[in-house]
Amino acid sequence: MEAAWLAGVDGCRAGWIAAFVRAQRTEVRVRMFASFADFLAAAEAPALIAVDIPIGLPARIGPGGRGPEAAVRPLLGARQSSVFSVPSRAAIAASNFGEACRIALETSDPPLKVSRQLFMMVPKIREVDVLLRGDASLAKRVYEVHPEVAFWQLNDGLALTEPKKVKGRPYEPGLRLRRDLLHAAGYPAAILDAAPPAGAGPDDVLDALACAAIARQIAAGLARPFPDPPGRDAYGLTMAIWA
């Protein structure tokens, strides 16, 4: 029987970019989707999904943050700024940035506002959250990951020394470092060197492939959650970054 598909997914400016892989093969498919629901309807029907999006939203945020962020930041050295602080569920539900900051201050200890970078992700966080809360079987096969933590794992537990962007623009030494790690993990050079789909950047493709590499690790029982054991929110959604 043919091996099931797995997927790594990353948000980008045009929607979601997905890297479909099989557990034991080098076959890779990279495609864009306008919504996460569109991705879920893909013909590959991945049995396991590793997505770069916060999953599990607490009612309150305590010292150290939601949990996953605090657990992985010490691993990443200079790259730890890529791990944004996730606010409470009520702050994620806010209709505008000012309201989100007000609610975040009221539901965190010590009080902490929402960063602009995290607020830009809010529509995608909500999109995935609604789908997972509405489908328990889906929630069991969708795992939160983070590209920089994935690259840390692919780099034998060492933080990467180069950023993937500098002043918002792709940074070739950092992209080359990530391509090399993905190639060592078994990805074909043709996939790594291909032009990104319209609506995505070269870093988005590499991040999706890194997420897919962790999907393989999870499927093989080789990944672990940060923190371990994971927490859960009021809806039972697991709160952990896997690597």
C-alpha atoms as a printed R data frame, in Angstrom:
    type eleno elety resid chain resno       x      y      z
1   ATOM     1    CA   MET     A     1   0.000  0.000  0.000
2   ATOM     2    CA   GLU     A     2   1.287  3.456 -0.900
3   ATOM     3    CA   ALA     A     3   2.480  5.499  2.075
4   ATOM     4    CA   ALA     A     4   0.162  8.238  3.317
5   ATOM     5    CA   TRP     A     5   0.909 11.887  2.663
6   ATOM     6    CA   LEU     A     6   2.088 14.195  5.424
7   ATOM     7    CA   ALA     A     7   2.197 17.983  5.201
8   ATOM     8    CA   GLY     A     8   4.053 21.010  6.486
9   ATOM     9    CA   VAL     A     9   2.143 24.285  6.237
10  ATOM    10    CA   ASP     A    10   3.190 27.905  6.626
11  ATOM    11    CA   GLY     A    11   1.181 31.094  6.341
12  ATOM    12    CA   CYS     A    12   2.232 33.620  3.702
13  ATOM    13    CA   ARG     A    13   0.893 36.814  2.182
14  ATOM    14    CA   ALA     A    14  -1.389 35.041 -0.328
15  ATOM    15    CA   GLY     A    15  -2.743 32.452  2.103
16  ATOM    16    CA   TRP     A    16  -1.069 29.164  3.025
17  ATOM    17    CA   ILE     A    17   1.819 27.312  1.407
18  ATOM    18    CA   ALA     A    18   1.901 23.550  1.907
19  ATOM    19    CA   ALA     A    19   4.668 21.015  1.355
20  ATOM    20    CA   PHE     A    20   3.241 17.515  0.914
21  ATOM    21    CA   VAL     A    21   5.659 14.658  1.601
22  ATOM    22    CA   ARG     A    22   5.540 10.947  2.251
23  ATOM    23    CA   ALA     A    23   7.113  9.436  5.323
24  ATOM    24    CA   GLN     A    24   9.739  7.326  3.523
25  ATOM    25    CA   ARG     A    25  10.091  8.912  0.082
26  ATOM    26    CA   THR     A    26  11.616 11.947 -1.588
27  ATOM    27    CA   GLU     A    27   8.443 12.824 -3.504
28  ATOM    28    CA   VAL     A    28   7.469 16.389 -2.595
29  ATOM    29    CA   ARG     A    29   4.649 18.626 -3.790
30  ATOM    30    CA   VAL     A    30   4.527 22.339 -2.951
31  ATOM    31    CA   ARG     A    31   1.296 24.263 -3.509
32  ATOM    32    CA   MET     A    32  -0.513 27.437 -2.468
33  ATOM    33    CA   PHE     A    33  -3.981 27.574 -0.922
34  ATOM    34    CA   ALA     A    34  -6.164 30.600 -0.292
35  ATOM    35    CA   SER     A    35  -7.497 29.204  2.997
36  ATOM    36    CA   PHE     A    36  -6.678 26.474  5.481
37  ATOM    37    CA   ALA     A    37  -9.996 24.823  4.650
38  ATOM    38    CA   ASP     A    38  -8.911 24.683  0.989
39  ATOM    39    CA   PHE     A    39  -5.691 23.021  2.074
40  ATOM    40    CA   LEU     A    40  -7.611 20.439  4.100
41  ATOM    41    CA   ALA     A    41  -9.654 19.615  0.986
42  ATOM    42    CA   ALA     A    42  -6.493 18.853 -1.063
43  ATOM    43    CA   ALA     A    43  -6.417 15.537 -2.905
44  ATOM    44    CA   GLU     A    44  -3.401 14.384 -0.863
45  ATOM    45    CA   ALA     A    45  -5.561 14.318  2.319
46  ATOM    46    CA   PRO     A    46  -2.515 14.353  4.629
47  ATOM    47    CA   ALA     A    47  -2.730 11.988  7.582
48  ATOM    48    CA   LEU     A    48  -0.632 14.338  9.725
49  ATOM    49    CA   ILE     A    49  -0.202 18.101  9.451
50  ATOM    50    CA   ALA     A    50   2.550 20.248 10.999
51  ATOM    51    CA   VAL     A    51   1.588 23.924 10.801
52  ATOM    52    CA   ASP     A    52   3.393 27.091 11.814
53  ATOM    53    CA   ILE     A    53   0.526 28.682 13.742
54  ATOM    54    CA   PRO     A    54  -0.269 28.902 17.467
55  ATOM    55    CA   ILE     A    55  -2.708 26.166 18.509
56  ATOM    56    CA   GLY     A    56  -4.411 26.294 21.897
57  ATOM    57    CA   LEU     A    57  -5.297 29.676 23.400
58  ATOM    58    CA   PRO     A    58  -5.426 30.108 27.191
59  ATOM    59    CA   ALA     A    59  -7.941 32.305 28.952
60  ATOM    60    CA   ARG     A    60  -5.049 34.004 30.760
61  ATOM    61    CA   ILE     A    61  -1.328 34.341 30.076
62  ATOM    62    CA   GLY     A    62   0.925 33.885 33.097
63  ATOM    63    CA   PRO     A    63   4.613 34.643 33.699
64  ATOM    64    CA   GLY     A    64   6.701 33.226 30.885
65  ATOM    65    CA   GLY     A    65   3.888 33.347 28.354
66  ATOM    66    CA   ARG     A    66   1.606 30.691 26.884
67  ATOM    67    CA   GLY     A    67   4.095 27.885 27.493
68  ATOM    68    CA   PRO     A    68   5.416 26.777 24.083
69  ATOM    69    CA   GLU     A    69   7.066 30.133 23.388
70  ATOM    70    CA   ALA     A    70   8.916 30.153 26.703
71  ATOM    71    CA   ALA     A    71  10.001 26.544 26.184
72  ATOM    72    CA   VAL     A    72  11.606 27.046 22.760
73  ATOM    73    CA   ARG     A    73  13.123 30.525 22.958
74  ATOM    74    CA   PRO     A    74  16.217 29.414 24.910
75  ATOM    75    CA   LEU     A    75  17.007 26.955 22.093
76  ATOM    76    CA   LEU     A    76  17.226 29.575 19.369
77  ATOM    77    CA   GLY     A    77  19.905 32.045 20.398
78  ATOM    78    CA   ALA     A    78  19.730 35.131 18.182
79  ATOM    79    CA   ARG     A    79  16.752 33.633 16.322
80  ATOM    80    CA   GLN     A    80  14.483 33.663 19.384
81  ATOM    81    CA   SER     A    81  12.897 36.967 18.333
82  ATOM    82    CA   SER     A    82  11.085 34.949 15.630
83  ATOM    83    CA   VAL     A    83   8.925 33.395 18.382
84  ATOM    84    CA   PHE     A    84   6.140 35.894 19.020
85  ATOM    85    CA   SER     A    85   4.273 36.083 22.336
86  ATOM    86    CA   VAL     A    86   0.718 34.760 21.965
87  ATOM    87    CA   PRO     A    87  -1.963 36.565 24.012
88  ATOM    88    CA   SER     A    88  -5.171 35.219 25.559
89  ATOM    89    CA   ARG     A    89  -8.056 33.785 23.562
90  ATOM    90    CA   ALA     A    90 -10.129 36.918 24.241
91  ATOM    91    CA   ALA     A    91  -7.362 39.146 22.868
92  ATOM    92    CA   ILE     A    92  -7.154 36.998 19.708
93  ATOM    93    CA   ALA     A    93 -10.925 37.500 19.296
94  ATOM    94    CA   ALA     A    94 -10.632 41.322 19.450
95  ATOM    95    CA   SER     A    95 -11.842 43.299 16.449
96  ATOM    96    CA   ASN     A    96  -8.895 45.702 16.235
97  ATOM    97    CA   PHE     A    97  -5.344 46.165 17.457
98  ATOM    98    CA   GLY     A    98  -6.206 48.646 20.203
99  ATOM    99    CA   GLU     A    99  -8.870 46.373 21.661
100 ATOM   100    CA   ALA     A   100  -6.520 43.389 21.427
101 ATOM   101    CA   CYS     A   101  -3.864 45.267 23.417
102 ATOM   102    CA   ARG     A   102  -6.402 46.372 26.046
103 ATOM   103    CA   ILE     A   103  -7.697 42.820 26.542
104 ATOM   104    CA   ALA     A   104  -4.207 41.369 26.487
105 ATOM   105    CA   LEU     A   105  -3.149 43.717 29.298
106 ATOM   106    CA   GLU     A   106  -6.191 42.666 31.340
107 ATOM   107    CA   THR     A   107  -5.615 38.939 30.795
108 ATOM   108    CA   SER     A   108  -1.870 38.625 31.335
109 ATOM   109    CA   ASP     A   109   0.351 38.611 34.396
110 ATOM   110    CA   PRO     A   110   2.548 40.589 34.185
111 ATOM   111    CA   PRO     A   111   0.483 42.798 31.819
112 ATOM   112    CA   LEU     A   112   1.674 42.499 28.226
113 ATOM   113    CA   LYS     A   113   0.356 44.094 25.039
114 ATOM   114    CA   VAL     A   114   0.069 42.333 21.667
115 ATOM   115    CA   SER     A   115   2.918 42.850 19.204
116 ATOM   116    CA   ARG     A   116   2.113 44.177 15.738
117 ATOM   117    CA   GLN     A   117   3.747 41.093 14.192
118 ATOM   118    CA   LEU     A   118   1.543 38.719 16.160
119 ATOM   119    CA   PHE     A   119  -1.600 40.755 15.447
120 ATOM   120    CA   MET     A   120  -0.941 40.375 11.715
121 ATOM   121    CA   MET     A   121  -1.267 36.617 12.265
122 ATOM   122    CA   VAL     A   122  -4.597 36.842 14.107
123 ATOM   123    CA   PRO     A   123  -6.866 36.052 11.105
124 ATOM   124    CA   LYS     A   124  -4.899 32.864 10.414
125 ATOM   125    CA   ILE     A   125  -4.839 31.910 14.111
126 ATOM   126    CA   ARG     A   126  -8.628 32.265 14.213
127 ATOM   127    CA   GLU     A   127  -9.013 30.361 10.955
128 ATOM   128    CA   VAL     A   128  -7.199 27.285 12.269
129 ATOM   129    CA   ASP     A   129  -8.668 27.563 15.759
130 ATOM   130    CA   VAL     A   130 -12.264 27.475 14.490
131 ATOM   131    CA   LEU     A   131 -11.584 24.409 12.355
132 ATOM   132    CA   LEU     A   132  -9.848 22.490 15.152
133 ATOM   133    CA   ARG     A   133 -12.479 23.317 17.761
134 ATOM   134    CA   GLY     A   134 -15.158 22.121 15.370
135 ATOM   135    CA   ASP     A   135 -13.546 18.793 14.474
136 ATOM   136    CA   ALA     A   136 -11.974 16.649 17.198
137 ATOM   137    CA   SER     A   137 -10.563 14.143 14.704
138 ATOM   138    CA   LEU     A   138  -8.847 16.944 12.788
139 ATOM   139    CA   ALA     A   139  -7.387 18.363 16.008
140 ATOM   140    CA   LYS     A   140  -5.715 15.004 16.676
141 ATOM   141    CA   ARG     A   141  -3.721 15.137 13.425
142 ATOM   142    CA   VAL     A   142  -2.723 18.825 13.366
143 ATOM   143    CA   TYR     A   143   0.415 19.773 15.299
144 ATOM   144    CA   GLU     A   144   1.890 23.182 16.021
145 ATOM   145    CA   VAL     A   145   5.468 23.641 14.846
146 ATOM   146    CA   HIS     A   146   7.806 26.591 14.315
147 ATOM   147    CA   PRO     A   147  10.252 26.805 11.384
148 ATOM   148    CA   GLU     A   148  13.209 28.086 13.400
149 ATOM   149    CA   VAL     A   149  12.707 25.317 15.950
150 ATOM   150    CA   ALA     A   150  12.465 22.862 13.060
151 ATOM   151    CA   PHE     A   151  15.776 24.123 11.663
152 ATOM   152    CA   TRP     A   152  17.285 23.910 15.148
153 ATOM   153    CA   GLN     A   153  16.300 20.241 15.188
154 ATOM   154    CA   LEU     A   154  17.658 19.659 11.662
155 ATOM   155    CA   ASN     A   155  20.897 21.376 12.729
156 ATOM   156    CA   ASP     A   156  21.564 18.810 15.486
157 ATOM   157    CA   GLY     A   157  20.155 20.995 18.235
158 ATOM   158    CA   LEU     A   158  22.159 24.109 17.374
159 ATOM   159    CA   ALA     A   159  20.620 27.530 16.777
160 ATOM   160    CA   LEU     A   160  21.113 28.861 13.260
161 ATOM   161    CA   THR     A   161  23.725 31.582 12.960
162 ATOM   162    CA   GLU     A   162  22.132 33.442 10.043
163 ATOM   163    CA   PRO     A   163  18.678 35.042  9.728
164 ATOM   164    CA   LYS     A   164  16.480 34.285  6.715
165 ATOM   165    CA   LYS     A   165  15.626 37.972  6.284
166 ATOM   166    CA   VAL     A   166  17.411 41.240  6.949
167 ATOM   167    CA   LYS     A   167  15.289 44.403  7.144
168 ATOM   168    CA   GLY     A   168  12.348 42.484  5.715
169 ATOM   169    CA   ARG     A   169  14.203 41.266  2.624
170 ATOM   170    CA   PRO     A   170  15.388 37.706  1.840
171 ATOM   171    CA   TYR     A   171  18.954 37.173  3.051
172 ATOM   172    CA   GLU     A   172  20.764 34.727  0.806
173 ATOM   173    CA   PRO     A   173  23.349 33.389  3.316
174 ATOM   174    CA   GLY     A   174  20.520 32.495  5.695
175 ATOM   175    CA   LEU     A   175  18.422 30.964  2.934
176 ATOM   176    CA   ARG     A   176  21.424 28.945  1.711
177 ATOM   177    CA   LEU     A   177  22.040 27.614  5.218
178 ATOM   178    CA   ARG     A   178  18.418 26.453  5.436
179 ATOM   179    CA   ARG     A   179  18.516 24.895  1.953
180 ATOM   180    CA   ASP     A   180  21.630 22.953  2.938
181 ATOM   181    CA   LEU     A   181  19.932 21.599  6.068
182 ATOM   182    CA   LEU     A   182  16.843 20.593  4.110
183 ATOM   183    CA   HIS     A   183  18.964 18.929  1.423
184 ATOM   184    CA   ALA     A   184  20.771 16.944  4.142
185 ATOM   185    CA   ALA     A   185  17.319 15.920  5.407
186 ATOM   186    CA   GLY     A   186  16.568 14.359  2.021
187 ATOM   187    CA   TYR     A   187  14.822 17.058  0.007
188 ATOM   188    CA   PRO     A   188  15.718 17.128 -3.705
189 ATOM   189    CA   ALA     A   189  17.760 20.113 -4.890
190 ATOM   190    CA   ALA     A   190  15.168 20.777 -7.617
191 ATOM   191    CA   ILE     A   191  12.545 21.488 -4.960
192 ATOM   192    CA   LEU     A   192  14.872 23.629 -2.848
193 ATOM   193    CA   ASP     A   193  16.070 25.728 -5.783
194 ATOM   194    CA   ALA     A   194  12.682 26.166 -7.499
195 ATOM   195    CA   ALA     A   195  11.076 29.606 -7.717
196 ATOM   196    CA   PRO     A   196   8.389 30.081 -5.053
197 ATOM   197    CA   PRO     A   197   4.730 30.031 -6.111
198 ATOM   198    CA   ALA     A   198   3.085 33.398 -6.742
199 ATOM   199    CA   GLY     A   199   2.140 34.996 -3.440
200 ATOM   200    CA   ALA     A   200   4.941 33.352 -1.442
201 ATOM   201    CA   GLY     A   201   8.583 34.158 -0.822
202 ATOM   202    CA   PRO     A   202  11.577 31.796 -0.936
203 ATOM   203    CA   ASP     A   203  11.645 31.727  2.860
204 ATOM   204    CA   ASP     A   204   7.984 30.628  2.951
205 ATOM   205    CA   VAL     A   205   8.786 27.567  0.835
206 ATOM   206    CA   LEU     A   206  11.754 26.626  3.011
207 ATOM   207    CA   ASP     A   207   9.671 27.086  6.161
208 ATOM   208    CA   ALA     A   208   6.913 24.815  4.817
209 ATOM   209    CA   LEU     A   209   9.497 22.170  3.937
210 ATOM   210    CA   ALA     A   210  10.999 22.435  7.430
211 ATOM   211    CA   CYS     A   211   7.526 21.986  8.926
212 ATOM   212    CA   ALA     A   212   7.064 18.909  6.723
213 ATOM   213    CA   ALA     A   213  10.373 17.519  7.996
214 ATOM   214    CA   ILE     A   214   8.966 17.718 11.520
215 ATOM   215    CA   ALA     A   215   5.750 16.074 10.313
216 ATOM   216    CA   ARG     A   216   7.921 13.121  9.304
217 ATOM   217    CA   GLN     A   217   9.546 13.115 12.738
218 ATOM   218    CA   ILE     A   218   6.166 13.188 14.480
219 ATOM   219    CA   ALA     A   219   4.848 10.367 12.301
220 ATOM   220    CA   ALA     A   220   7.921  8.286 13.163
221 ATOM   221    CA   GLY     A   221   7.512  8.922 16.894
222 ATOM   222    CA   LEU     A   222  10.804 10.837 17.033
223 ATOM   223    CA   ALA     A   223   9.562 14.365 17.785
224 ATOM   224    CA   ARG     A   224   8.846 15.770 21.205
225 ATOM   225    CA   PRO     A   225   6.672 18.603 22.483
226 ATOM   226    CA   PHE     A   226   7.860 21.845 24.049
227 ATOM   227    CA   PRO     A   227   6.857 22.004 26.866
228 ATOM   228    CA   ASP     A   228   6.744 18.345 27.821
229 ATOM   229    CA   PRO     A   229   4.115 17.464 28.860
230 ATOM   230    CA   PRO     A   230   2.026 19.911 26.811
231 ATOM   231    CA   GLY     A   231  -0.693 22.079 28.277
232 ATOM   232    CA   ARG     A   232  -4.273 22.244 27.027
233 ATOM   233    CA   ASP     A   233  -6.667 25.146 26.641
234 ATOM   234    CA   ALA     A   234 -10.325 25.223 27.717
235 ATOM   235    CA   TYR     A   235 -11.335 23.482 24.467
236 ATOM   236    CA   GLY     A   236  -8.874 20.652 24.983
237 ATOM   237    CA   LEU     A   237  -6.501 21.825 22.248
238 ATOM   238    CA   THR     A   238  -2.878 20.854 22.867
239 ATOM   239    CA   MET     A   239  -0.480 23.733 23.492
240 ATOM   240    CA   ALA     A   240   3.000 22.681 22.401
241 ATOM   241    CA   ILE     A   241   5.542 23.312 19.659
242 ATOM   242    CA   TRP     A   242   6.808 19.995 18.282
243 ATOM   243    CA   ALA     A   243  10.336 19.292 17.063
